[in-house]
Structures are given as C-alpha cells and as structure tokens.
C-alpha cells in the first residue's frame, strides 16, 4: 500500500521534483494547506493555520505517514508540531526555534561555536532611541529576528540610513513577528533573550568573503552531508546572483570545517530526525569562517540542481527522514557535471510592460538545453510593490541551468539572460 506524504504548501514545480525520487510510484503526495496561505498571505495567523492543518489531516481518509516542509516560517514550525502530534519523525520544536529565532540562535551558537559567530546586538525597533542600544560601530546589518525570504534586512552605514530602515521595519515587522510570537509563547525562552520576541531585531557585524552552504540530514543521531553549494552574489554584494552545485569556490578543507561546525551546533541544540542547510562566509585573507544561519529544512532552491547533477532531487532525503528510514542520495548520477540556480534582477522601481513568451523559451531550450525557467513578474506589476523581495532588487526570473563546467555555467547564464527580454517602464522615485 502506498505511503501518504503530506507536503505543506506544495507547488506544481515541487510535484514534478517529487516525481524524481526513486520510489515515487510507492508514494502518494498530498498538499497540506495552500501556497498562498503559507508563503504569500495578507497576514499570518499561526494558530488558525495550525488548526486548519490539523483538521485537514484529521479528515483524511487514510494513514498520515509523513509531513514535510520546504518553506520558511510558518511552514518550518508547523511541520514539527504536526509531526510530533502524530508520532512521526521530526526535530523538536525547541531545536527548530533555536535556529529560527535569529537572536536565540546567535546566543546559542556563541555557547558552542564562538569562533565563527560575528558580533551582534539585540534591539527593540519600537524603543524611542534603539540606535543607542546597539553596541556595534557602523557599518552593520539589521534584520528582524524572524522574517520571510530575507525581507527587511538592511546594510546600515549611518544614523540616517538606520532611521529610514527603522521606519519600514516598524511598519511591516508584525506581519511575521506577531505570528512568531504565538509560537514562542508555547516554549520557555532563555533569560539571555531579555524578552526579545517576534517583533524584535538584531544588528550584526558585516562579514565578507565567499559564501558556501552545506546541506544534509540528522537521522537518529547520524549526521550526513549530501551537497555543498556556492552562493555567488551580484556586483552590489547584496543579492544572490547564482547558486552553484557542487561548490568549487573554497578548498575541500574549508568545506569540511563548515560541515564540522554545523554538526557541533546541531548536536548542541539536540536537533534530530530532520534536514538542514547552513550558510557560511569564508574570508580567504584571514582564513576566518563566519556562520550566517542554519535552516531546518532542505532548500528547494537546490532541488533541480540535485536532479541535474545527481539524478534525483533532495526531496529524496526529506521523504526518507520523514518516513523514518535512513536517507539516501547516490551522487553524480545526473546528466551534468555542475548546475546553477540563477536570478535575473532589476535594481530600481518600474512597471512591467512585457515578459518573455513562447518563442523566447523555444530559443532558450535550443541554445541552453534543459534550462528550467520561472518568471516571477507579470505585465502590470509595480516592482516596488511585489512581496518577498530582498530590499535591494526585484527578482524577475529564476533559471536552473546545467553545464559541463563552472565556466560554461557562467556563459550559459549570460546567454539565457540575453534570450529572455523584459520590458520595464522606469518609475521616478
């Protein structure tokens, strides 16, 4: 009998990727809640989402064998709660929150891997003079302790920039922060947080270097890595330009140090029976590693890259762990030696007048075979009003490209960008 696997906020693309796993014919995939409610709602109401998910599972006429999450909050927290209620394998909620809450995560990292924790300072954006409470010199980053898709993260160079960023944070932080507070209320928080809840913020020392992300699993205490990725930024240094697999920008020894540091942290917080990806920055001149964050899930941005290089997506290990069986990916069984997720960005405001069409996609398939394209904007969109952007640019399209080498990837991305025309009417600010 087929196993029933529930995927929170599943999309059509994810369903295609799920079909690549080795025993897909023995699994039945079911959407749990919808994408809009979990990823792009007008407002997040955590308890309401939790109740709706419980009801959907209770009303299902069959066994619930696994629950999987591939999105950020609130999905990342819903999954372990729902799994625990049904006795299914999943990390503890507390271990997940020690990664999700940026300030709690930094405090905990400092206990066990202090050598890779950048300077940071917690602050309340609603204080009368929050800048006075930040114990860092300019420049620094500020961000909410919980946000979605890197929203409301700002590089701050002076008090004027801080004031401008603070205005936007105060206006929007409650969208995710209020729902995050609902979750935090269910666990005991450490005194060191000093009441830092869902609508509080973190200032962090700016770190530079080459950004790399290991991804893996912890299953019944066994720690495994199934992939390491290069995270290449654009010329501005604020937004991701390409995500390359496998990583080649840092030596193997440096990758191993990242892998070992991640394991020390995950074991310290007693994270088990789950997937993760961590992000590090390596400063080659000083040979210094800085941990950016740890996410308690596979990255769906990696999925098609695994298909291209390994022949199956990382959904394979997510399903294995959620079903309570040892995770497996057989490496390098795909059609390409390397693969990349690439982003076409636009760096000012504007109104979309035209996007690539069928003929453009046909030419792309001919010249850059097996490229997967996701257009992120539509005619009539005002770029400054689109949700889930990083604050420095709008992502017009995401491409997944396979190639024989990293150099070939760069050339293919450049050619693909030329073949996908966007008509953007500038808007004067």
PyMOL commands that set and color helices and strands:
alter all, ss='L'
color gray80, all
select helices_A, chain A and resi 12-18+24-26+35-39+46-59+75-85+93-100+102-112+114-116+130-133+159-172+174-184+191-193+252-268+300-310+315-322+358-367+383-385+406-419
alter helices_A, ss='H'
color red, helices_A
select strands_A, chain A and resi 3-8+27-32+66-68+120-123+140-144+154-156+201-205+210-219+222-233+240-245+274-283+288-295+338-346+350-354+372-375+394-403+423-426
alter strands_A, ss='S'
color yellow, strands_A
deselect
rebuild
show_as cartoon
